[in-house]
Every structure is written in C-alpha cells, then in structure tokens.
Amino acid sequence: MIRNRIKEYRAKFDMKQEELAAKVGVRRETISNLEKGKYNPSLVLAWNIAKVFDVPIEKIFTVEN
C-alpha cells in the first residue's frame, strides 16, 4: 500500500484539490482519490506532485507492507 501526505502538503501551500489537479494535469477527483488511498499514482504523477511542492517523492509518498 502506498501512503501519502498530499492533503498535508496542500494545506501547507494553501492549495485546493482543483489547483493541484490543474498543475499536474489530472482531474480533481483523482487528487481526492489519492488522498483517500483509493488510488495509487503512477510514478510520473507521483513525481509531478512532488515537483509542485518542491520536495523529494519520499516526503509525500511512502510504501507500507
């Protein structure tokens, strides 16, 4: 399972789901599903989200067994 801290980082940057979605080229529902753990991102999407927040991928996404 991949855990993420997208919602936490969005709050730090005062960013709405719609804004993040537009920046990474997905729908708002995709961001919502990622935050709820219903969807695992592709590597490219995870990379792009990390770039938006200017942090390494590992700061946002972690793999749990």
MIDOSE-1310 file (N, C-alpha, C; in nm, 2 decimals, decimal comma, always signed):
residues 65
mirn	+0,08/-0,12/+0,00/+0,00/+0,00/+0,00/+0,09/+0,12/+0,00; +0,05/+0,22/-0,07/+0,12/+0,35/-0,08/+0,04/+0,45/+0,00; +0,11/+0,51/+0,10/+0,05/+0,61/+0,18/+0,10/+0,75/+0,13; +0,02/+0,85/+0,15/+0,07/+0,98/+0,10/+0,03/+1,09/+0,20
rike	+0,10/+1,20/+0,18/+0,08/+1,32/+0,26/+0,04/+1,44/+0,18; -0,04/+1,41/+0,07/-0,08/+1,52/-0,03/-0,16/+1,62/+0,05; -0,26/+1,58/+0,12/-0,35/+1,67/+0,19/-0,27/+1,76/+0,28; -0,18/+1,71/+0,35/-0,09/+1,79/+0,44/-0,01/+1,89/+0,37
yrak	+0,05/+1,85/+0,25/+0,12/+1,95/+0,18/+0,03/+2,05/+0,11; -0,08/+2,01/+0,07/-0,18/+2,11/+0,01/-0,21/+2,22/+0,11; -0,23/+2,17/+0,24/-0,26/+2,27/+0,35/-0,15/+2,36/+0,37; -0,02/+2,31/+0,37/+0,10/+2,39/+0,39/+0,11/+2,50/+0,28
fdmk	+0,07/+2,47/+0,16/+0,08/+2,56/+0,05/-0,06/+2,63/+0,02; -0,15/+2,61/+0,11/-0,29/+2,67/+0,09/-0,34/+2,65/-0,05; -0,34/+2,52/-0,09/-0,38/+2,49/-0,22/-0,50/+2,39/-0,22; -0,60/+2,42/-0,31/-0,71/+2,34/-0,32/-0,68/+2,22/-0,41
qeel	-0,77/+2,12/-0,40/-0,75/+2,00/-0,48/-0,75/+2,04/-0,63; -0,84/+2,13/-0,67/-0,85/+2,17/-0,81/-0,72/+2,23/-0,86; -0,66/+2,31/-0,77/-0,53/+2,38/-0,81/-0,42/+2,27/-0,84; -0,41/+2,18/-0,74/-0,31/+2,08/-0,76/-0,34/+1,99/-0,88
aakv	-0,46/+1,96/-0,90/-0,50/+1,88/-1,02/-0,46/+1,95/-1,15; -0,49/+2,08/-1,16/-0,45/+2,15/-1,28/-0,30/+2,16/-1,30; -0,23/+2,17/-1,19/-0,08/+2,18/-1,20/-0,02/+2,05/-1,25; -0,08/+1,93/-1,22/-0,02/+1,80/-1,26/-0,10/+1,73/-1,37
gvrr	-0,21/+1,80/-1,42/-0,27/+1,75/-1,54/-0,37/+1,64/-1,52; -0,44/+1,63/-1,40/-0,54/+1,53/-1,37/-0,67/+1,60/-1,33; -0,77/+1,52/-1,31/-0,90/+1,58/-1,26/-0,89/+1,59/-1,11; -0,98/+1,67/-1,05/-0,98/+1,69/-0,90/-1,01/+1,56/-0,84
etis	-1,10/+1,48/-0,90/-1,14/+1,35/-0,84/-1,02/+1,26/-0,82; -0,92/+1,27/-0,91/-0,80/+1,19/-0,90/-0,72/+1,23/-0,77; -0,71/+1,36/-0,74/-0,64/+1,40/-0,62/-0,72/+1,36/-0,50; -0,85/+1,37/-0,50/-0,94/+1,33/-0,39/-0,92/+1,18/-0,37
nlek	-0,92/+1,10/-0,47/-0,90/+0,95/-0,45/-0,76/+0,92/-0,40; -0,66/+0,99/-0,45/-0,52/+0,97/-0,40/-0,52/+1,00/-0,25; -0,58/+1,11/-0,21/-0,57/+1,14/-0,06/-0,65/+1,04/+0,02; -0,75/+0,98/-0,03/-0,83/+0,88/+0,04/-0,77/+0,74/+0,04
gkyn	-0,66/+0,73/-0,04/-0,60/+0,60/-0,05/-0,67/+0,50/-0,14; -0,76/+0,55/-0,23/-0,84/+0,47/-0,32/-0,76/+0,44/-0,45; -0,66/+0,51/-0,47/-0,59/+0,51/-0,60/-0,44/+0,53/-0,57; -0,36/+0,44/-0,64/-0,21/+0,46/-0,63/-0,17/+0,53/-0,76
pslv	-0,08/+0,63/-0,74/-0,04/+0,71/-0,85/+0,06/+0,64/-0,94; +0,07/+0,68/-1,06/+0,17/+0,63/-1,15/+0,30/+0,70/-1,10; +0,42/+0,65/-1,14/+0,54/+0,71/-1,10/+0,55/+0,86/-1,15; +0,50/+0,88/-1,27/+0,51/+1,01/-1,33/+0,42/+1,11/-1,25
lawn	+0,30/+1,06/-1,21/+0,21/+1,15/-1,13/+0,27/+1,18/-1,00; +0,32/+1,08/-0,93/+0,39/+1,10/-0,80/+0,50/+1,20/-0,81; +0,58/+1,18/-0,92/+0,70/+1,27/-0,94/+0,65/+1,42/-0,96; +0,54/+1,43/-1,04/+0,49/+1,57/-1,07/+0,43/+1,63/-0,95
iakv	+0,36/+1,56/-0,86/+0,31/+1,61/-0,74/+0,42/+1,66/-0,65; +0,53/+1,58/-0,64/+0,64/+1,61/-0,56/+0,71/+1,74/-0,61; +0,72/+1,75/-0,74/+0,77/+1,87/-0,80/+0,69/+2,00/-0,77; +0,56/+1,99/-0,77/+0,48/+2,10/-0,73/+0,51/+2,15/-0,59
fdvp	+0,54/+2,06/-0,50/+0,57/+2,10/-0,36/+0,72/+2,12/-0,34; +0,80/+2,10/-0,44/+0,95/+2,11/-0,44/+1,01/+2,03/-0,33; +0,97/+1,90/-0,32/+1,02/+1,81/-0,22/+1,05/+1,67/-0,29; +1,14/+1,59/-0,23/+1,16/+1,46/-0,29/+1,03/+1,37/-0,28
ieki	+1,01/+1,28/-0,37/+0,89/+1,19/-0,37/+0,87/+1,13/-0,23; +0,98/+1,09/-0,17/+0,97/+1,02/-0,04/+0,91/+1,10/+0,07; +0,91/+1,23/+0,06/+0,85/+1,32/+0,16/+0,70/+1,31/+0,15; +0,64/+1,28/+0,03/+0,50/+1,27/+0,01/+0,45/+1,13/+0,01
ftve	+0,52/+1,04/-0,06/+0,47/+0,90/-0,07/+0,56/+0,80/+0,00; +0,50/+0,71/+0,07/+0,58/+0,60/+0,14/+0,51/+0,47/+0,11; +0,58/+0,37/+0,10/+0,53/+0,23/+0,07/+0,53/+0,16/+0,21; +0,41/+0,10/+0,24/+0,39/+0,03/+0,36/+0,35/-0,12/+0,32
n	+0,41/-0,21/+0,39/+0,38/-0,35/+0,36/+0,26/-0,40/+0,44
